[in-house]
Amino acid sequence: MRATFAWSIAGTLLAASLMGADGLRLESYTYPFPPQTYSFKSQQQDHEMVYMDVRPAEPSHGTVVLLHGKNFSGSYFGETARALRDAGFRVIIPDQVGFGKSTKPSHYQYSLHQLAANTHGLLASLEVKRVHVLGHSMGGMLATRFALMHPEATASLTLLNPIGLEDWKALGVPYAPLDHLYQQELARTPEQLKAYQLRYYYDNQWREAYDPWVEQLASFTRSPDYPRMAWNAALTSDMIFTQPVVYEFPRLRVPRS
């Protein structure tokens, strides 16, 4: 099983390297649904937030927003989105700024508040006023912040294996300066990316279906602009550490239908 996985990843990376380095917008990767672009200005910069808008054939029972984790893009929600679409829900899946096919700014003050505001701006541009919000991992922290900031727009809140259920600072985890996080990100290898996901996401049990999520991250490291991506990754790691939401769960007031 492990030998098969190693061969699969090695073959994927070799094929990708022969095609040339990818950029920081996952230009060479096909998403499960046609990507669209929301252009907006934030922190005196122009940004593009790429998203998928999946609509049901039958009249919608509502709209669901799926918020991805730190080591992913919205593309891994393909199966979930199909199930929701078939159940009659419209599904909107954004890549947050700094992730997936969206803008990777050279400088950005990342906060869960800012990402929630960006997401709300996307929904406003689509004239969507109320959503069911589901967040995975880091997306669970973001989904919670969105619900706190925009309770009138939140029909329900679902957290899928979220982080942010503890305050690492209070538990004694030492703070890592941004420069240290940046150097860590610069040193990432495909093997390290795979090992991290294997341990923290998949309980040391790998399946071939997980290969694309490692390959997406590995593709960034092949870009000549990878230092910019590494800086974004360091900034979002700092955001997660310094902005716990655990203390604010009692403040959640999701409107009833």
Kinemage of the C-alpha trace (Angstrom):
@kinemage 1
@onewidth
@group {chain A} dominant
@subgroup {mainchain}
@vectorlist {calphas} color= white
{ca met a 1} P 0.000 0.000 0.000
{ca arg a 2} L 2.745 2.488 0.975
{ca ala a 3} L 4.917 1.477 -1.976
{ca thr a 4} L 1.966 1.931 -4.328
{ca phe a 5} L 1.303 5.409 -2.907
{ca ala a 6} L 4.964 6.423 -3.169
{ca trp a 7} L 5.071 5.316 -6.807
{ca ser a 8} L 1.829 7.172 -7.537
{ca ile a 9} L 3.039 10.440 -6.009
{ca ala a 10} L 6.459 10.153 -7.646
{ca gly a 11} L 4.844 9.563 -11.034
{ca thr a 12} L 2.485 12.488 -10.578
{ca leu a 13} L 5.284 14.854 -9.574
{ca leu a 14} L 7.519 13.699 -12.427
{ca ala a 15} L 4.760 14.211 -14.980
{ca ala a 16} L 4.041 17.662 -13.573
{ca ser a 17} L 7.723 18.627 -13.628
{ca leu a 18} L 7.987 17.616 -17.271
{ca met a 19} L 5.118 19.984 -18.062
{ca gly a 20} L 6.964 22.833 -16.380
{ca ala a 21} L 6.450 24.746 -13.146
{ca asp a 22} L 2.976 25.898 -12.278
{ca gly a 23} L 2.116 29.414 -11.210
{ca leu a 24} L 0.554 30.406 -7.927
{ca arg a 25} L -3.019 30.323 -9.266
{ca leu a 26} L -3.235 26.566 -9.982
{ca glu a 27} L -3.570 27.368 -13.669
{ca ser a 28} L -2.902 23.763 -14.683
{ca tyr a 29} L -5.548 22.262 -12.391
{ca thr a 30} L -9.126 21.559 -13.383
{ca tyr a 31} L -11.727 22.167 -10.705
{ca pro a 32} L -14.836 19.974 -10.359
{ca phe a 33} L -17.065 22.875 -11.491
{ca pro a 34} L -16.326 25.910 -13.682
{ca pro a 35} L -14.425 28.498 -11.665
{ca gln a 36} L -15.627 32.094 -11.653
{ca thr a 37} L -13.919 35.235 -10.440
{ca tyr a 38} L -15.002 37.897 -7.962
{ca ser a 39} L -12.814 40.988 -8.363
{ca phe a 40} L -12.632 43.397 -5.434
{ca lys a 41} L -10.369 45.845 -3.667
{ca ser a 42} L -9.043 45.155 -0.178
{ca gln a 43} L -6.265 46.824 1.803
{ca gln a 44} L -5.497 49.162 -1.119
{ca gln a 45} L -4.937 46.237 -3.483
{ca asp a 46} L -6.872 44.624 -6.293
{ca his a 47} L -7.747 40.977 -5.661
{ca glu a 48} L -9.451 38.110 -7.434
{ca met a 49} L -11.363 35.585 -5.401
{ca val a 50} L -12.054 32.471 -7.466
{ca tyr a 51} L -15.161 30.502 -6.578
{ca met a 52} L -17.477 27.805 -7.875
{ca asp a 53} L -21.231 28.381 -8.004
{ca val a 54} L -23.092 25.069 -8.241
{ca arg a 55} L -26.814 25.325 -8.891
{ca pro a 56} L -29.445 22.579 -8.607
{ca ala a 57} L -31.763 21.595 -11.441
{ca glu a 58} L -34.768 21.825 -9.143
{ca pro a 59} L -35.747 24.931 -7.151
{ca ser a 60} L -33.205 25.562 -4.415
{ca his a 61} L -33.820 24.758 -0.761
{ca gly a 62} L -31.288 27.404 0.118
{ca thr a 63} L -27.629 28.217 -0.416
{ca val a 64} L -24.653 26.541 1.231
{ca val a 65} L -21.192 28.121 1.460
{ca leu a 66} L -18.304 25.673 1.861
{ca leu a 67} L -15.147 27.096 3.466
{ca his a 68} L -11.917 25.150 2.927
{ca gly a 69} L -9.084 24.361 5.313
{ca lys a 70} L -5.593 25.829 5.327
{ca asn a 71} L -3.901 23.057 3.347
{ca phe a 72} L -6.554 22.861 0.657
{ca ser a 73} L -8.495 24.759 -1.971
{ca gly a 74} L -12.221 24.658 -2.529
{ca ser a 75} L -11.727 21.954 -5.151
{ca tyr a 76} L -11.777 19.143 -2.574
{ca phe a 77} L -15.458 19.843 -1.908
{ca gly a 78} L -16.494 18.372 -5.282
{ca glu a 79} L -18.250 15.295 -3.917
{ca thr a 80} L -19.901 17.274 -1.113
{ca ala a 81} L -21.133 19.906 -3.557
{ca arg a 82} L -22.646 17.300 -5.877
{ca ala a 83} L -24.562 15.725 -3.001
{ca leu a 84} L -25.876 19.105 -1.853
{ca arg a 85} L -26.798 20.102 -5.418
{ca asp a 86} L -28.681 16.847 -5.904
{ca ala a 87} L -30.550 17.562 -2.667
{ca gly a 88} L -31.685 20.900 -4.094
{ca phe a 89} L -29.161 23.318 -2.607
{ca arg a 90} L -27.166 25.978 -4.385
{ca val a 91} L -23.509 25.630 -3.351
{ca ile a 92} L -20.901 28.400 -3.387
{ca ile a 93} L -17.279 27.358 -2.857
{ca pro a 94} L -14.703 30.163 -2.635
{ca asp a 95} L -10.937 29.929 -2.618
{ca gln a 96} L -9.938 32.454 0.014
{ca val a 97} L -7.329 35.081 -0.821
{ca gly a 98} L -3.964 33.363 -0.475
{ca phe a 99} L -5.307 29.933 -1.427
{ca gly a 100} L -6.127 27.829 -4.475
{ca lys a 101} L -6.741 29.828 -7.632
{ca ser a 102} L -7.228 33.136 -5.827
{ca thr a 103} L -4.833 36.064 -5.501
{ca lys a 104} L -1.578 35.549 -3.589
{ca pro a 105} L -0.737 39.082 -2.444
{ca ser a 106} L 2.794 40.181 -1.667
{ca his a 107} L 1.547 41.904 1.490
{ca tyr a 108} L -1.743 41.345 3.292
{ca gln a 109} L -2.892 41.661 6.884
{ca tyr a 110} L -4.632 38.330 7.276
{ca ser a 111} L -7.378 37.992 9.821
{ca leu a 112} L -10.441 35.808 10.126
{ca his a 113} L -12.419 39.056 10.158
{ca gln a 114} L -10.940 40.081 6.797
{ca leu a 115} L -11.581 36.702 5.173
{ca ala a 116} L -15.139 36.704 6.518
{ca ala a 117} L -15.638 40.209 5.098
{ca asn a 118} L -14.268 39.053 1.725
{ca thr a 119} L -16.660 36.099 1.741
{ca his a 120} L -19.598 38.327 2.626
{ca gly a 121} L -18.611 40.662 -0.212
{ca leu a 122} L -18.625 37.742 -2.640
{ca leu a 123} L -22.115 36.738 -1.512
{ca ala a 124} L -23.328 40.323 -1.831
{ca ser a 125} L -22.000 40.452 -5.397
{ca leu a 126} L -24.108 37.358 -6.135
{ca glu a 127} L -27.132 38.887 -4.368
{ca val a 128} L -27.185 36.016 -1.880
{ca lys a 129} L -28.506 37.266 1.430
{ca arg a 130} L -28.651 34.154 3.623
{ca val a 131} L -26.556 30.996 3.632
{ca his a 132} L -25.897 27.758 5.436
{ca val a 133} L -22.198 27.959 6.335
{ca leu a 134} L -19.980 24.864 6.550
{ca gly a 135} L -16.297 25.126 7.404
{ca his a 136} L -13.589 22.462 7.560
{ca ser a 137} L -10.422 22.760 9.655
{ca met a 138} L -9.291 26.416 9.372
{ca gly a 139} L -12.559 26.966 7.525
{ca gly a 140} L -14.333 26.100 10.778
{ca met a 141} L -12.680 29.083 12.447
{ca leu a 142} L -13.606 31.252 9.475
{ca ala a 143} L -17.182 29.951 9.428
{ca thr a 144} L -17.530 30.792 13.122
{ca arg a 145} L -16.169 34.293 12.563
{ca phe a 146} L -18.558 34.762 9.620
{ca ala a 147} L -21.527 33.731 11.783
{ca leu a 148} L -20.426 36.095 14.564
{ca met a 149} L -20.032 39.018 12.178
{ca his a 150} L -23.085 38.310 10.028
{ca pro a 151} L -25.726 36.492 12.076
{ca glu a 152} L -28.487 37.873 9.859
{ca ala a 153} L -26.861 36.194 6.850
{ca thr a 154} L -26.269 32.853 8.597
{ca ala a 155} L -29.090 30.331 8.339
{ca ser a 156} L -27.020 27.596 10.017
{ca leu a 157} L -23.432 26.862 11.028
{ca thr a 158} L -21.760 23.473 10.558
{ca leu a 159} L -18.174 22.769 11.652
{ca leu a 160} L -16.405 19.793 10.070
{ca asn a 161} L -13.305 18.652 12.001
{ca pro a 162} L -12.579 22.281 12.885
{ca ile a 163} L -9.501 23.708 14.484
{ca gly a 164} L -9.821 26.628 16.872
{ca leu a 165} L -11.527 24.588 19.584
{ca glu a 166} L -8.647 25.482 21.884
{ca asp a 167} L -6.328 28.411 22.518
{ca trp a 168} L -2.818 27.117 21.843
{ca lys a 169} L -1.261 30.164 23.482
{ca ala a 170} L -3.114 29.460 26.712
{ca leu a 171} L -2.033 25.815 26.528
{ca gly a 172} L 1.603 26.892 26.458
{ca val a 173} L 2.444 26.319 22.802
{ca pro a 174} L 5.316 28.740 22.072
{ca tyr a 175} L 4.813 31.499 19.564
{ca ala a 176} L 6.724 31.119 16.289
{ca pro a 177} L 7.785 34.455 14.748
{ca leu a 178} L 6.709 35.098 11.170
{ca asp a 179} L 10.267 34.900 9.890
{ca his a 180} L 10.568 31.398 11.366
{ca leu a 181} L 7.242 30.315 9.840
{ca tyr a 182} L 8.352 31.722 6.501
{ca gln a 183} L 11.596 29.746 6.531
{ca gln a 184} L 9.637 26.602 7.391
{ca glu a 185} L 7.339 27.147 4.436
{ca leu a 186} L 10.276 27.793 2.086
{ca ala a 187} L 11.764 24.432 3.077
{ca arg a 188} L 8.601 22.396 2.374
{ca thr a 189} L 9.033 19.345 0.145
{ca pro a 190} L 6.356 17.134 -1.445
{ca glu a 191} L 7.371 14.358 0.941
{ca gln a 192} L 6.865 16.615 3.954
{ca leu a 193} L 3.503 17.794 2.656
{ca lys a 194} L 2.355 14.211 2.225
{ca ala a 195} L 3.618 13.181 5.671
{ca tyr a 196} L 1.798 16.094 7.322
{ca gln a 197} L -1.514 15.289 5.652
{ca leu a 198} L -1.110 11.580 6.336
{ca arg a 199} L -0.637 12.225 10.050
{ca tyr a 200} L -3.034 15.086 10.722
{ca tyr a 201} L -5.853 14.475 8.241
{ca tyr a 202} L -5.978 10.788 7.361
{ca asp a 203} L -4.983 8.917 10.535
{ca asn a 204} L -1.975 7.352 8.765
{ca gln a 205} L -4.221 5.623 6.238
{ca trp a 206} L -3.687 6.888 2.708
{ca arg a 207} L -5.936 6.525 -0.327
{ca glu a 208} L -5.187 7.370 -3.920
{ca ala a 209} L -8.052 9.876 -3.848
{ca tyr a 210} L -5.936 12.076 -1.555
{ca asp a 211} L -3.109 12.470 -4.086
{ca pro a 212} L -4.490 15.617 -5.778
{ca trp a 213} L -4.479 17.623 -2.546
{ca val a 214} L -0.773 16.945 -1.983
{ca glu a 215} L -0.018 17.640 -5.637
{ca gln a 216} L -1.772 21.025 -5.540
{ca leu a 217} L 0.432 22.146 -2.648
{ca ala a 218} L 3.526 20.623 -4.230
{ca ser a 219} L 2.874 22.549 -7.437
{ca phe a 220} L 3.309 25.845 -5.578
{ca thr a 221} L 6.830 24.834 -4.542
{ca arg a 222} L 7.799 24.437 -8.212
{ca ser a 223} L 6.856 28.014 -9.040
{ca pro a 224} L 9.598 30.631 -9.298
{ca asp a 225} L 7.227 32.808 -7.275
{ca tyr a 226} L 6.984 30.290 -4.433
{ca pro a 227} L 8.508 32.694 -1.858
{ca arg a 228} L 5.372 34.832 -2.219
{ca met a 229} L 3.176 31.792 -1.610
{ca ala a 230} L 5.339 30.782 1.347
{ca trp a 231} L 4.881 34.244 2.875
{ca asn a 232} L 1.096 33.969 2.511
{ca ala a 233} L 1.198 30.546 4.173
{ca ala a 234} L 3.254 31.939 7.048
{ca leu a 235} L 0.806 34.812 7.520
{ca thr a 236} L -2.199 32.494 7.648
{ca ser a 237} L -0.417 30.208 10.149
{ca asp a 238} L 0.112 33.242 12.362
{ca met a 239} L -3.563 34.166 11.924
{ca ile a 240} L -4.686 30.737 13.119
{ca phe a 241} L -2.413 30.818 16.180
{ca thr a 242} L -3.200 34.357 17.308
{ca gln a 243} L -6.954 34.506 16.619
{ca pro a 244} L -8.727 31.676 18.487
{ca val a 245} L -12.516 31.626 18.304
{ca val a 246} L -13.102 29.189 21.154
{ca tyr a 247} L -13.985 31.941 23.630
{ca glu a 248} L -16.713 33.320 21.379
{ca phe a 249} L -18.865 30.258 20.754
{ca pro a 250} L -21.359 31.378 23.472
{ca arg a 251} L -21.903 34.584 21.450
{ca leu a 252} L -23.199 32.752 18.383
{ca arg a 253} L -26.750 33.758 17.549
{ca val a 254} L -27.816 32.020 14.379
{ca pro a 255} L -31.339 33.112 13.347
{ca arg a 256} L -34.007 30.460 13.219
{ca ser a 257} L -35.702 29.708 9.900
